Amino acid sequence: MSPACDLRVKGGKVAQIGPDLTPEPDEEIIEGHVNLLMPGLINGHFHSAVNHMKGRLPSLPLEVFMLYECPELEVLRPTPREAYLRTMLGCIEMLRSGTTSVQDDCFFVPAPEPEIIDAVAQAYTDSGMRARLALDQPELSELEKLPFLRDILPDDLRHELSVPTGAPASALLESYAHLIDTWHDTSDGRIKAAVSCSAPQRVSPDYFAQLDDLSIRNDLPFYAHMLETRLQRVFGEVCLSGRSLVRYTHDLGLLSDRMNVIHAIWVDDPDLDLLAASGASVAHNPNSNLRLGSGVMRWRAIQDRKIPVCLGVDEAIADDAINMWSVMKTAASLHTLSDWDYERWPQAVEVLNAATQGGGTAMREPGLGTMAIGAPADLILIDLKALPFVPLNNLPRQLVHCELGQSVRLTMVAGRVVTRNGRLQTVDEDAILAEASAVFAGKQNAMNLADKRVEKFLPYYREMYLRAGQYDLPVERRIDHLAR
């Protein structure tokens, strides 16, 4: 920790750091009271569309979980106000606990609409957060995205799942045009776009390439879920002639330093070598990976190759709290099971870097997640007199292992104070929470109806999942195999 000093913000950026800076006449003075000023946390991977569903689902494997999480059903179509409120719920939770930036890989059920995109972006604008917003939309049918289903399903359900239910590529590109033209680089650069293919196996190579072109032309991060689950590794073996999704993306010429490879659990050494050579970032979501039983990412192997890592919550029903401190604690603890050599376990400073500077790298925002001169003034003030830091023995370890966001006293984004003492200064929290409580209580019947409509697929998805578990693979990323 640096000695006590002053920091000056101008134009939304860190302008000067030093002892006893002389205040200028028009400056607001914020007293730090010898507490810790540090970069705001960056939620490097998030799906805001289910912020209103926290605690709704049990722990399930991803492929079964997604049946209930985001079925493309008309009954689940939100109103613009619902989309605004659910996004704002996440903003409130993040800003209160010191998360200042987010990469929202937002999905839209049953498909993106301009007014819903606008509602999500407006919530981020109003809250004061820094956000990258992408449209996480698959393009292909379920039968094309998953292994074994074609052989498992009866004829009627096979036919039903052979037809794509979302928007076609042409409509999705029109939605991206709206997102970029309307919202990219607005609010003095605080709100920006990104692109997303959801996952390589969920889109056609042609649409995948068109998204990459969009990313190149606008210098946007590109989000792609890869090798999150064992079943996805099996998909490569069965459906891609033995190629992993990382190799498949590389073979298409689409693996680049703009790409955020989300999860990257079931990777092997050749996959990691490709990621390192490309400059891609890995978005690590340890709480979600545990909640869905996906597996344990290779933390040290990724760090050894100097692959940039950011940390993410994933979503409010695969973590159930939108809290980056919890994510850091899990990341620091989980990987003690990954390597017998304790000197290779995650260090607190590494984890803090992933939650700050690593997120800035993934967002393609120079200086974000640091306090360098010229960096965005996205800062938080931590009360060092709070219980997690009394007594103060080792600051990085206590930030990672002891703090859960309760000690954040001030949150600043782009030089603007957006929370003080746990309350947002930008919106009426009480009114938002009361309205959201009433609105989403009224959505329970629709969500229950959606659950009923997808239950007919459950036995066949379970069979697919069990087949994937029995498939012989050269890699293993779960600990249950130790008991076999």
C-alpha positions in Angstrom: 0.0 0.0 0.0 1.3 3.4 -1.0 1.9 6.2 1.6 -1.0 8.6 2.1 -1.2 11.0 -0.9 -3.7 13.0 -3.0 -5.2 12.1 -6.4 -6.6 14.7 -8.8 -9.2 13.9 -11.4 -9.9 16.0 -14.5 -12.0 15.2 -17.5 -13.0 11.8 -16.0 -9.4 10.6 -15.9 -6.6 10.4 -13.3 -4.7 13.6 -13.8 -2.2 13.8 -10.9 -1.0 11.8 -7.9 1.2 13.2 -5.2 1.5 14.3 -1.6 -0.3 17.5 -0.5 -1.7 18.6 -3.9 -3.1 22.1 -3.8 -6.9 22.2 -4.5 -8.1 24.3 -7.4 -11.0 26.6 -6.8 -13.6 24.6 -8.8 -12.6 21.2 -7.4 -14.7 19.0 -5.1 -12.5 17.7 -2.2 -13.2 14.1 -1.2 -11.5 13.2 2.1 -10.0 9.7 2.1 -9.4 9.6 5.8 -6.3 7.4 5.3 -8.5 4.7 3.8 -7.6 2.7 0.6 -8.2 4.2 -2.8 -8.0 1.5 -5.5 -9.3 0.8 -9.0 -12.9 -0.2 -9.3 -13.6 -3.9 -9.9 -14.5 -5.0 -13.5 -17.1 -7.7 -14.0 -15.5 -9.2 -17.1 -18.4 -11.5 -18.1 -22.1 -11.0 -17.3 -25.6 -11.8 -18.6 -27.9 -9.1 -17.3 -31.1 -10.6 -18.8 -31.7 -12.8 -15.8 -30.9 -10.4 -13.0 -34.5 -10.9 -11.8 -34.2 -14.7 -11.6 -31.6 -15.0 -8.8 -32.1 -18.1 -6.7 -34.8 -19.4 -9.1 -33.0 -22.5 -10.4 -31.2 -25.4 -8.6 -27.7 -26.3 -9.6 -27.9 -28.1 -13.0 -25.4 -28.8 -15.7 -25.2 -26.0 -18.3 -27.0 -27.8 -21.1 -30.0 -28.7 -18.8 -29.8 -25.3 -17.1 -30.1 -23.4 -20.4 -33.5 -25.1 -21.0 -34.9 -23.1 -18.2 -32.6 -20.1 -18.3 -33.3 -18.7 -21.7 -35.9 -20.6 -23.8 -36.7 -18.6 -26.9 -40.4 -18.4 -26.0 -42.9 -15.6 -26.7 -44.3 -15.9 -23.2 -40.9 -14.6 -21.9 -40.7 -11.5 -24.1 -40.0 -8.5 -21.7 -41.4 -5.1 -21.9 -38.9 -2.2 -22.2 -39.6 -1.3 -18.6 -38.9 -4.8 -17.4 -35.6 -4.9 -19.4 -34.7 -1.5 -17.8 -35.6 -2.6 -14.3 -33.8 -6.0 -14.4 -30.6 -4.3 -15.8 -30.8 -1.6 -13.1 -31.0 -4.3 -10.4 -27.6 -5.5 -11.5 -26.2 -2.0 -11.6 -27.3 -1.2 -8.1 -25.7 -4.4 -6.7 -22.5 -3.9 -8.6 -22.0 -0.2 -7.9 -22.8 -0.6 -4.2 -20.1 -3.2 -3.8 -17.4 -1.4 -5.9 -17.8 -2.9 -9.4 -17.5 0.1 -11.7 -17.4 -1.7 -15.2 -19.2 -4.6 -16.7 -19.1 -6.6 -20.0 -22.7 -7.5 -20.5 -23.1 -10.3 -23.0 -26.8 -9.8 -22.9 -29.3 -12.2 -24.5 -32.7 -11.3 -25.7 -35.7 -13.6 -25.5 -37.1 -14.5 -28.0 -34.9 -12.1 -30.1 -33.4 -8.6 -29.9 -35.7 -5.6 -30.5 -34.5 -2.0 -30.7 -36.6 -0.9 -27.8 -35.3 -3.6 -25.5 -31.7 -2.9 -26.5 -32.4 0.7 -25.8 -33.8 -0.1 -22.3 -30.7 -2.1 -21.3 -28.3 0.6 -22.5 -30.4 3.3 -20.9 -30.2 1.6 -17.5 -26.4 1.5 -17.7 -26.4 5.1 -18.8 -28.7 6.3 -15.9 -26.8 4.2 -13.3 -23.4 5.8 -14.0 -21.7 2.4 -14.7 -19.2 1.9 -17.4 -20.5 -0.9 -19.7 -19.8 -2.9 -22.9 -23.0 -4.3 -24.3 -23.2 -7.2 -26.8 -26.1 -9.3 -28.2 -25.6 -12.9 -27.1 -27.8 -14.6 -29.7 -27.4 -18.1 -31.2 -28.4 -18.5 -34.8 -28.5 -22.2 -35.4 -31.1 -24.9 -34.3 -30.6 -26.9 -31.1 -29.8 -30.0 -33.2 -26.8 -28.2 -34.7 -25.5 -26.9 -31.4 -25.4 -30.1 -29.4 -24.2 -33.7 -29.9 -26.3 -36.9 -29.7 -29.7 -35.1 -29.7 -30.5 -36.0 -33.3 -30.3 -39.7 -32.4 -32.0 -39.5 -29.0 -35.1 -37.5 -29.7 -38.4 -38.9 -31.0 -39.5 -37.7 -34.4 -41.8 -35.0 -33.3 -39.3 -33.3 -30.9 -36.5 -33.8 -33.4 -38.5 -31.9 -35.9 -39.3 -29.1 -33.4 -35.6 -28.7 -32.4 -34.4 -28.7 -36.0 -35.8 -25.3 -36.7 -34.0 -22.2 -35.4 -36.3 -20.2 -33.1 -34.4 -16.9 -32.7 -33.6 -14.2 -35.3 -31.7 -15.0 -38.5 -28.3 -13.6 -39.1 -29.6 -10.7 -41.3 -31.9 -9.5 -38.5 -29.1 -9.9 -35.9 -26.8 -7.7 -37.9 -29.5 -5.1 -38.2 -29.8 -5.2 -34.3 -26.0 -4.7 -34.1 -26.3 -1.7 -36.5 -28.9 -0.2 -34.1 -26.7 -0.9 -31.0 -23.6 0.6 -32.5 -25.3 3.6 -34.2 -27.4 4.5 -31.2 -25.2 3.6 -28.2 -21.6 3.0 -29.0 -19.2 5.5 -27.4 -22.0 7.5 -25.8 -22.0 9.1 -22.3 -18.5 10.4 -22.9 -17.3 7.0 -23.8 -18.7 5.2 -20.8 -21.2 3.1 -22.8 -19.8 1.1 -25.7 -20.7 -1.9 -27.8 -19.2 -5.3 -28.1 -20.0 -8.3 -30.3 -20.9 -11.9 -29.4 -21.4 -15.1 -31.2 -22.6 -16.7 -28.0 -20.4 -19.7 -28.8 -18.8 -21.0 -32.1 -21.0 -24.0 -32.3 -24.2 -21.9 -32.0 -23.6 -19.8 -35.2 -22.8 -20.5 -38.8 -19.2 -19.8 -40.0 -20.6 -17.1 -42.3 -22.3 -15.2 -39.5 -19.3 -15.8 -37.2 -17.0 -14.1 -39.8 -19.5 -11.2 -40.2 -19.4 -10.6 -36.5 -15.6 -10.6 -36.6 -15.6 -8.1 -39.4 -17.9 -5.9 -37.3 -15.4 -6.3 -34.4 -12.5 -5.3 -36.6 -14.2 -2.3 -38.2 -15.3 -0.8 -34.8 -12.4 -2.2 -32.6 -14.9 -4.1 -30.4 -14.3 -6.9 -28.0 -15.7 -10.2 -29.3 -17.3 -12.6 -26.7 -17.3 -16.3 -27.3 -18.1 -19.1 -24.8 -15.7 -21.9 -25.4 -15.2 -25.3 -23.7 -17.2 -24.4 -20.7 -18.4 -28.0 -20.2 -17.4 -31.6 -20.8 -20.2 -31.9 -23.3 -18.7 -29.0 -25.4 -15.4 -30.9 -25.5 -17.3 -34.0 -26.7 -19.1 -31.8 -29.3 -15.7 -31.2 -30.9 -14.8 -34.9 -30.9 -18.2 -35.9 -32.4 -19.2 -33.0 -34.6 -15.9 -31.2 -35.5 -13.8 -34.2 -36.5 -11.9 -34.2 -33.2 -11.2 -30.5 -33.2 -11.8 -28.5 -30.0 -13.8 -25.3 -30.3 -10.6 -23.3 -29.8 -9.0 -25.1 -32.7 -12.1 -24.8 -34.8 -12.2 -21.0 -34.2 -8.5 -20.8 -35.0 -9.0 -22.8 -38.2 -11.7 -20.3 -39.3 -9.1 -17.5 -38.8 -11.3 -15.8 -36.1 -9.1 -16.2 -32.9 -7.7 -12.8 -32.2 -6.6 -10.4 -29.4 -10.1 -8.9 -29.6 -11.7 -12.1 -28.4 -12.8 -12.9 -24.9 -12.8 -16.6 -24.6 -15.3 -17.3 -21.9 -14.7 -20.1 -19.4 -12.0 -22.1 -21.3 -12.2 -25.0 -18.8 -11.9 -28.1 -21.0 -8.8 -26.9 -22.8 -5.7 -28.9 -23.5 -2.1 -27.6 -24.0 -2.5 -27.1 -27.8 -5.6 -25.0 -27.1 -3.7 -22.8 -24.6 -0.8 -22.4 -27.0 -3.3 -21.1 -29.7 -4.9 -18.7 -27.2 -1.5 -17.4 -26.1 -0.4 -16.9 -29.7 -3.6 -15.0 -30.6 -3.5 -12.6 -27.7 -7.1 -13.5 -26.7 -8.3 -13.0 -23.1 -9.9 -15.6 -20.9 -12.9 -14.7 -18.8 -12.8 -16.9 -15.7 -16.2 -17.4 -13.8 -15.4 -19.7 -10.9 -18.6 -19.3 -9.0 -20.7 -20.1 -12.1 -18.4 -23.0 -12.9 -19.0 -24.5 -9.5 -22.7 -23.8 -9.4 -23.2 -25.6 -12.8 -20.7 -28.4 -12.1 -18.7 -27.4 -15.2 -15.2 -28.0 -14.0 -12.0 -26.3 -12.8 -10.1 -24.0 -15.1 -6.4 -24.4 -15.5 -5.4 -21.2 -13.7 -1.6 -21.7 -13.5 -1.2 -23.1 -17.0 -3.0 -20.0 -18.4 -0.9 -17.7 -16.2 2.3 -19.4 -17.3 1.5 -18.6 -20.9 0.8 -15.0 -20.0 -2.7 -15.2 -21.4 -4.7 -12.2 -20.0 -7.4 -13.3 -17.5 -10.4 -11.3 -16.3 -12.9 -12.4 -13.8 -16.7 -12.5 -14.1 -19.9 -13.2 -12.2 -21.5 -14.8 -15.3 -25.2 -14.2 -14.2 -27.5 -13.9 -11.3 -28.8 -17.5 -11.6 -25.4 -19.1 -12.1 -23.9 -17.3 -9.1 -26.9 -15.8 -7.4 -25.0 -12.7 -6.3 -23.5 -10.1 -8.5 -20.5 -9.7 -6.3 -17.0 -9.6 -7.7 -15.4 -9.9 -4.2 -17.1 -13.4 -3.9 -15.7 -14.2 -7.4 -12.2 -13.2 -6.3 -12.3 -15.3 -3.1 -13.4 -18.4 -5.0 -10.8 -17.9 -7.7 -8.1 -17.7 -5.1 -9.4 -20.8 -3.3 -10.6 -23.1 -6.0 -7.3 -23.6 -7.7 -5.6 -25.0 -4.7 -7.2 -28.2 -5.9 -5.6 -27.9 -9.4 -2.0 -28.3 -8.5 -0.2 -30.3 -5.8 2.6 -27.8 -5.8 1.4 -25.1 -3.4 3.9 -22.6 -4.8 1.8 -22.6 -8.0 -1.5 -21.8 -6.3 -3.1 -18.4 -7.1 -1.6 -15.4 -5.3 -3.9 -12.6 -4.0 -2.1 -10.0 -6.1 -2.7 -12.1 -9.3 -6.4 -12.4 -8.5 -6.7 -8.6 -7.8 -5.0 -7.9 -11.1 -7.5 -10.2 -13.0 -10.4 -8.4 -11.3 -9.1 -4.9 -12.3 -6.4 -4.5 -15.0 -7.3 -7.9 -16.6 -10.8 -6.7 -17.1 -9.6 -3.4 -18.6 -7.5 -5.5 -21.1 -10.5 -7.6 -22.0 -12.7 -4.5 -22.5 -10.0 -2.9 -24.8 -10.0 0.2 -22.6 -6.4 1.5 -22.2 -5.5 2.1 -18.5 -8.9 0.9 -17.2 -8.4 -1.1 -14.0 -5.3 0.9 -13.0 -4.6 4.3 -11.4 -2.0 5.3 -14.0 -2.0 9.0 -15.1 -4.5 9.3 -17.9 -6.4 6.2 -16.8 -10.2 6.4 -16.5 -11.0 7.6 -13.0 -13.0 4.5 -12.0 -12.1 4.3 -8.3 -13.4 2.9 -5.1 -12.7 3.9 -1.5 -12.3 1.0 1.0 -12.8 1.6 4.7 -9.7 0.2 6.4 -11.3 0.5 9.8 -14.0 -2.0 8.8 -13.8 -5.5 10.3 -12.3 -7.3 7.2 -9.1 -5.1 7.7 -8.8 -5.1 11.5 -6.1 -5.8 12.2 -4.4 -5.1 8.9 -2.0 -7.9 8.3 -1.7 -8.3 4.6 -3.8 -5.9 2.4 -4.0 -7.9 -0.8 -4.9 -11.1 1.0 -7.5 -9.4 3.1 -9.1 -7.8 0.0 -9.4 -11.1 -1.7 -10.2 -13.4 1.2 -11.9 -11.2 3.8 -13.8 -8.5 1.9 -17.3 -9.0 0.4 -18.1 -5.4 -0.6 -19.4 -4.3 2.7 -16.5 -1.9 3.3 -16.9 0.1 0.1 -17.6 3.7 1.1 -17.5 5.5 -2.2 -17.6 4.5 -5.9 -16.5 6.8 -8.7 -16.9 6.2 -12.4 -15.3 8.5 -15.0 -14.6 11.0 -12.2 -18.2 11.1 -11.0 -19.2 9.8 -7.6 -22.0 7.3 -8.1 -22.3 5.8 -4.6 -21.6 7.1 -1.1 -21.9 4.9 1.9 -23.7 2.1 0.1 -26.3 4.3 -1.7 -26.5 5.2 -5.3 -26.5 8.9 -6.1 -27.8 8.5 -9.6 -31.2 6.9 -9.2 -33.9 6.5 -6.5 -32.9 3.0 -5.3 -36.0 2.5 -3.1 -38.3 3.3 -5.9 -36.5 1.0 -8.3 -36.4 -1.9 -5.9 -40.1 -1.5 -5.0 -41.1 -1.3 -8.7 -38.9 -4.3 -9.6 -40.3 -6.4 -6.8 -43.9 -5.8 -7.9 -43.2 -6.2 -11.7 -41.3 -9.4 -11.4 -43.7 -10.9 -8.9 -46.2 -10.5 -11.8 -43.9 -12.5 -14.1 -43.9 -15.7 -12.0 -46.8 -17.3 -13.9 -45.1 -16.6 -17.3 -41.8 -18.1 -16.0 -43.6 -21.2 -14.6 -45.4 -21.6 -18.0 -42.1 -21.5 -19.8 -40.7 -24.2 -17.4 -43.7 -26.4 -18.3 -43.2 -26.0 -22.0 -39.6 -27.1 -21.9 -40.0 -30.0 -19.5 -40.8 -32.4 -22.4 -37.2 -32.1 -23.5 -35.7 -32.8 -20.1 -35.3 -36.7 -20.4 -33.5 -36.4 -23.7 -31.2 -33.6 -22.5 -30.4 -35.7 -19.5 -29.6 -38.7 -21.8 -27.3 -36.4 -23.9 -25.6 -35.2 -20.8 -25.0 -38.7 -19.5 -23.6 -39.8 -22.8 -21.2 -37.0 -22.8 -20.1 -38.0 -19.3 -19.3 -41.5 -20.5 -17.4 -40.4 -23.6 -13.7 -41.1 -23.3 -11.7 -37.9 -23.4 -8.0 -37.2 -23.0 -8.7 -34.3 -20.6 -10.5 -34.2 -17.3 -11.5 -31.0 -15.5 -13.9 -32.3 -12.8 -12.9 -33.8 -9.4 -15.6 -36.5 -9.4 -13.4 -38.7 -11.6 -11.2 -39.1 -8.5 -14.0 -41.2 -6.9 -14.5 -43.5 -9.8 
